[in-house]
Amino acid sequence: MKKFLTGMLAMFIGLTSVMAQAPAAAPKAAVKKEVKAVKADAKAETKAVKADAKTETKAAKAEVKATTAPATSAAASAHLKKDGTPDKRYKENKGGAAAPAGPTKKDGTPDMRYKANKEAAKKKA
């Protein structure tokens, strides 16, 4: 029995020492290189996407400036925001929607309990 246990122990120690050899470290280095390459590619890709987004937003802002500048009147041109759009805090720049036909609720929507609002809704539909 003693010899059997000693043999099993020797076999166990032998197997564990064989499995704990250095060749397992070589693939880790290759994997690390691949991970670094993938991260570098992803970083370059995100930089390109961010640069494209910046140019798109700049173009959109320039387009908004070009379309809103000629449409404003002389009185409204005195009250513009930095981006060139009219400042809605001033009366001459407030060009809101037409007032509803009848009474409205606190939130500004037409109160459908009144006949005038019901008729206006029927005309729209």
C-alpha positions in Angstrom: 0.0 0.0 0.0 2.9 2.3 0.8 4.4 1.7 -2.6 1.1 2.4 -4.3 0.6 5.7 -2.6 4.2 6.7 -3.3 3.8 5.9 -7.0 0.6 7.9 -7.2 2.2 10.8 -5.5 5.2 10.7 -7.8 2.9 10.5 -10.9 0.9 13.5 -9.6 4.0 15.6 -9.0 5.4 14.6 -12.4 2.2 15.6 -14.2 1.9 18.9 -12.4 5.5 19.8 -13.2 5.0 19.0 -16.9 1.9 21.2 -17.1 3.6 24.1 -15.4 6.2 24.6 -18.2 7.1 27.8 -20.0 5.5 27.1 -23.4 2.2 28.3 -22.0 3.6 31.8 -21.7 4.5 32.2 -25.4 0.9 32.3 -26.6 0.1 35.0 -24.0 2.6 37.4 -25.6 1.0 36.8 -29.0 -2.4 37.4 -27.6 -1.3 40.6 -25.9 0.1 41.9 -29.3 -3.2 41.1 -31.0 -5.1 42.9 -28.2 -2.9 46.0 -28.5 -3.4 46.0 -32.3 -7.1 45.7 -32.0 -7.2 48.5 -29.4 -5.1 50.7 -31.7 -7.4 50.1 -34.6 -10.5 50.8 -32.5 -8.9 54.0 -31.2 -8.1 55.2 -34.7 -11.6 54.4 -35.9 -13.2 56.4 -33.0 -10.9 59.4 -33.8 -12.1 59.2 -37.5 -15.7 59.0 -36.5 -15.4 62.0 -34.1 -13.7 64.0 -36.8 -16.5 63.2 -39.2 -19.1 64.2 -36.6 -17.4 67.5 -36.0 -17.3 68.4 -39.7 -20.9 67.4 -40.0 -22.0 69.6 -37.1 -20.0 72.6 -38.4 -21.6 72.2 -41.8 -25.1 72.0 -40.3 -24.5 75.1 -38.2 -23.2 77.0 -41.2 -26.3 75.9 -43.2 -28.6 77.1 -40.4 -26.9 80.4 -40.3 -27.2 80.8 -44.1 -30.9 79.9 -44.1 -32.0 82.0 -41.1 -30.0 85.2 -41.7 -31.9 86.5 -44.8 -35.3 85.5 -43.5 -35.2 87.8 -40.5 -36.5 91.3 -40.6 -34.5 94.5 -39.7 -36.1 94.8 -36.3 -35.5 91.1 -35.5 -31.9 91.3 -36.7 -31.1 93.3 -33.6 -32.0 90.4 -31.4 -30.1 87.4 -32.5 -28.4 84.6 -30.6 -24.7 83.8 -31.2 -25.6 81.1 -33.7 -27.6 83.6 -35.8 -31.1 82.3 -34.9 -33.7 84.8 -33.6 -33.9 85.3 -29.9 -37.4 84.2 -28.9 -37.4 86.3 -25.7 -38.3 89.4 -27.8 -41.8 90.1 -29.0 -40.8 90.8 -32.7 -39.2 87.3 -32.9 -42.2 85.4 -31.5 -44.1 84.2 -34.5 -46.1 81.5 -32.8 -48.9 79.4 -34.2 -52.4 80.9 -34.7 -54.6 81.1 -31.6 -57.3 78.4 -31.3 -60.9 79.2 -32.1 -62.2 78.9 -28.6 -61.1 78.7 -24.9 -57.9 76.8 -24.1 -56.7 74.8 -21.2 -53.8 75.9 -19.0 -51.3 74.0 -21.2 -52.5 75.9 -24.3 -54.4 73.1 -26.0 -58.0 73.7 -27.1 -60.6 72.8 -24.6 -62.9 70.3 -26.4 -65.8 70.9 -24.1 -66.7 74.0 -26.1 -68.5 74.0 -29.4 -66.1 76.4 -31.2 -63.2 74.0 -30.6 -65.2 71.0 -31.7 -66.1 72.7 -35.0 -62.5 73.7 -35.6 -61.4 70.1 -35.0 -64.0 68.8 -37.5 -62.8 71.3 -40.2 -59.2 70.1 -39.8 -60.2 66.4 -40.1 
